Amino acid sequence: MFRGATKWRSRIGGAATLPVVAAMVAGAFAMSGTAQAATPSAQPLPGTHPAWATASAARGVTAAGSTVSTQVYLTGRNPAGLAAFAAAVSDPASPDYQHYLTAAQQQAEFGPTTAQLRAVDSWLTGAGLKITASTEQYVTVSGTASAIGRAFSTQLRNYALAGHVYYAPSAEASVPASVSTAVLGVSGLTNAPRGARPASVPTTAAGRSATPAKSPYIGLSPCATYWGQKTPAHLPKAYGRHNPDPVCGYTPNQIRDAYGVASTPYTGKHVTVAVVDAYGSSTILKDTNTFDRDNKFPEFAKGQFSEIVTPGDWTNESACGGPAGWLPEESLDVQSVHTMAPGAHVLYVGANSCFDSDFLAAFANIIDHHLASIVTNSWDEDLYDSTGNEPVASIKAYTQAFEEGATEGIGFYFASGDCSTDAPSIVQHGLNCDIHSSDPQVTFPASDPWATAVGASAIGIGAHNNYLFETGMGDDEATLLSGRTWSHLPGTFLFGAGGGTSNYFTQPHYQAAVVPSALSHTLLTHQHSAKAMRVVPDVAMEGDLFAATMVGFTQQLPNGTTGFGEAGYGGTSVATPLFAGVQADAQQAQHKLVGFANPEIYLRYREHGTADFRDITDHPGGQTFATAINGGISGGVQQGQLFTLGKDYTLVAQRGYDNVTGVGSPTAGYILSFRS
């Protein structure tokens, strides 16, 4: 374990453009670093006054001496040039394709100028604020509530929300004309909690857990080691047949073999994959090696795993579920990357909380020092929330970070979520739904056009690690009535891959020739959009709750002791690191950085089709797959549950591109197509 030092930006002058960079992009678009445009008037910052901060909710002025910390995000010297160059190096049709910059070159070409930095620093310190951290992307400041109000031309007031009182600007904040071209936005003007959630669920959330004896398995019971191993014949038929027990949890060798990755010579060697979650685990390396030994899979070699965690700086633990709440996610992510890329170096980067500002700080560290070329994130959040929508500043800051990464050949991968459309009408049923969701929506940051959104499937793996079928990740639950018949088929929605059409982001160019217009022009509210919009996800891999993936880590066991235990987990947070591992294999095959993957993914889909991606549908081969759980006898009556697969809420996995699995799941051919 090593502690990531606070990174202070180098003061880059406006004339620091590197000749090699200017020559590479000459004629494509203008590189600034020269004169700024005419100074505009004071600039409002849209979205800084939350909708819930109403007059009826007002509870007085925030105490003037209260300490407030905010992050001011910086635009850099040429935001349009950054977006254009990021697109050029990511476009297989561009002459600049894969002509990436170093971290120093990227900062010199697109980072803030000395004049911008001085202006921002002068404005903030002149208002009485203290600069506590500074990078190419942002400046963190702290000060009194009165000083914050003075800096942003507003007043912080207290407002009642959901039984609590939080401060927020009484009106939209603004920045002075002298810095309006340098400031992208600001976060932290309200202390209402708004953080990301892990996109994973243990199988025990849907059924009974086993009591550990000699075995470390503590997951769903009864269960099977592969699909179809056991079938409780005394339970009623469904879909014309008796249905098998759920899978306890597929092991690394099963998944690697079923997807054909083991048939290739690639292991992700010489590639670094960063796993970003909140907080960190002191036992993660030991746990992963224990898990690998138990499952006869290669352990991490010495130096193959490293981490950046700063426990002394962890914040917002109560709002984020605490370090223990993120522990399963962290282990799942590291182990899933290692499953698909056992030769890759894995870097775990623990954000200091689940809030946007801390995730963005983790990304800044990775980008500014090019710590990895593949960054996997198994967490998500809603753009529209009854406790406050995602701040415009945060959305812009994420997009800019992804563009900066793209110029350096860094790709960001995000889970598409586990609650289908996360509509308010289903949050009371879904296992991983956000109770504060205010609209049917796709989650963020997966829906950002500069992110690779990973959906999930349910895969059937046979006795010989062979691929049997794959359907969309979506589970409906039915129960036995009087021990004789299933209550209702398909039942009540339980769990399903997130996806659908964004009402925020327009369609990126790489989706235009692939995504059906019926999807890109139809919002999740069923309204027609005149503009084609971004549709999620891009790709998919295994992640179902009942065809689960095994994960092992140190935790509290059912008998009250602390020890190592294994259980099956499901979610798009399984699929995302699995696909990140596949990308590491592809990068090894290519002998150069993959970078922002989406243009290449859609190009390969158009040109190679099923040679590179399996087309996943809800009824593969015309069949409906389900799994049955024997609940035992209670009161002389047989108990049981039936879970139908491929039943996402309103979303449908169909032939071609769909809003559950995107272009499908990668094959061995996908990896081999990168050979250079």
Buried (B, 14 or more C-beta within 10 A) or exposed (E): EEEBEBBEBBBBEBEBBBEEBEEBBEEBBEBBBEEBEEEEEEBBBEBBBBEBBEEEBBEEBBEEEBEBBBBBBBBBBBBEBBBBBBBBBBBEEBEBBBBBBBBBBBBBBBBBBBEBBBBBBEBBBEBBBEBEBBBBBBBBBBBBBBBBBBBBBBBBBBBBBEEEBBBBBBBBBBBBEEBBBBBBBBBBBBBBBBBBBBBBBBBBBBBBBBEBEEEBBBBBBBBBBBBBBBBBEEBBEBBEEBBBBBBBBBBBBBBBBBBBBBEBEBBBBEBBBBBBBBBBBBBBBEBBBBBBEBBEBBBBEEEBBBBBBBEEBBBBBEBBBBBEBBBBBBBBBBBBBBBBBBBBBBBBBBBBBBBBBBBBBBBBBBBBEBBBBBBBBBBBBBBBBBBBBBBBBBBBBBBBBBBBBBBBBBBBBBBBBBBBBBBBEBBEBBBBBBEBBBBBBBBBBBBBBBBBBBBBBBBBBBEEBEBBBBBBBBBBBBBBEEBEEBBEBBBBBBBBBBBBBBBBBEBBEBBEEBBBEEBBBBBBBEEEBEEBBBBBBBBBBBBBBBBBBBBBBBBEBEEEEEEBBBBBBBBBBBBBBBBBBBBBBBBBBBEEBBBBBBBBBBBBBEEBBEBBBBBBBBBBEEEBBBBBBBBEEEEEEBBBBBBBBBBBBBBBBBEEBBBBBBBBBBBBBBBBBBEE
